[in-house]
């Protein structure tokens, strides 16, 4: 998942893309800004797997190319401006994605809206490599 974002409050919890429902089994994934950095992870039966946190601070009012990538039983990656920005928190697990949960852009349920703008969203059916993330960034800058 990749998106070009511009925040107006990067210090807040800003959901970029989510696909899980905490009121059900909580299988799915999430990709958001938490305390000025990109954060992403997967859930399997309510257990967090593949949690990754970026290290680059997201600055308010500046467009940034960001991404979150995961693959089953391998790992997750955070990308900022085409570079691998991952600080692994936890290795990926089963990474089951419940396709019945809604895919939400810029929000989580009826709350947790993104503070800023989200543009050029791309969602792939596989994990992109670091080279592919860099090529995507170079093609969209």
N, C-alpha and C positions, 0 to 999 in steps of 0.2 A: 504494500500500500504506500502510495506516495502522494504528497500534496504540497503545494506551495502555499505558505501561510504568512500572515502579517498579524501580529497580536497587538491588542491595546492594553492588555493586562497579563503579561507573561508569568507573573508571580502566582496567578490564580490557577485552579485546576481547569484546564481547557480541553474538552474532548474534541479530537480531530475526526476519528472514525471509531465507532464501536459496533460490535455485533455480539451482544450477549444481553441477557435479561436476568437481573439479580433476583427477581421474584420466582424464577423457575430453576432449572438445573444449573444455570450459570455456565454452560459450555459456550465457548466462543473466544473472542479476542478484543483488545482495546489498544488504542494508540492516541496519546494525548500529551499535553504539556503539563508538567508538574514541577513547581518551584523553578521556573525558567529553563528547564531542560525537557527534551523529548523523552517520553517513557512509553513502553509498550509491553504487552504480555498476552498470554493465553490462559484460558481457564478450562479445566476438565472436571466436570462433576463438582464444581465449586472450589476446586483446588487450583491455586495459581501455579503455572509453569511458565518457563521461558521468559521470565521477567528481565527486561533490559532497560537501562537508563543511559541516556546520552550524557556527554560531559560538556558540550558547547552550550553556553547561555544563549537563549533566544531573546533578542532585543526587541522591545516594543517599537512599532512603526517601521520595521525593516522586513522586506519580503525575504523569506528563507525557503529553500527547497528541503523538504524533510521526508523521511521514509521510515517505515517499520516493516521488517520482513521476518517471516518465520517458516520453519519447515518441521514436519513431524519427527520427533525424537532426535532432533539435531540441536538447533539453537535459534536464537532470535538476533536480529541486527537492527541498530538504529543508524540512520543516515542523516547528515546535515550537509547541505550544499555538495552532494556527491561523494562525501567522504564517510568512511565507516567511523561512527562516533560512539560505538558501543562500549559500555562498561557492563559486562555480564553480571547480573544479580543472581540468576538461577537458571540452570540448563533446562531446555525444553523437555516436556513430557509427551503425553499422548496427543495433545493439541487437537482434540475433537472440536469441530465447529458445528454447532447446531444450526442447520440451514433454516429452521423455522423461526429463529430469532431475527428481528429486523436489523438491517444494516442502516446505521444512523451516521450522518455526516454533520459535524459541528454541534452535536448534542448527545445526551444520554437520557433516554426516556423523556419525561416532561420537564427535566431540569438539567443543569450542568451545561449550559450553552457555551459555545466558543466565543471568546471576547476578541473580535477582530474579523479578519477575512480569510476564507479558505478558497483556493483556486486550483485548477488543473489537477483534479483528483484522478489517480490511476490505481486500479486494483487488479492484481495479477493472480492467476491460479497456481503460481509457484513462487518460490523464494528467488529473488534476483541476487545475482552475485555483486560484489563490490564494483567490478568493472562495468556491469550493466547499470548500476546506480549512478556511477560517474558519467557514463554516456548519456543517461537520461537527464541528468543535471545540465550537462554541456549543451544538449539539444533544446533545453527550455530556458536557458539564461539569456 
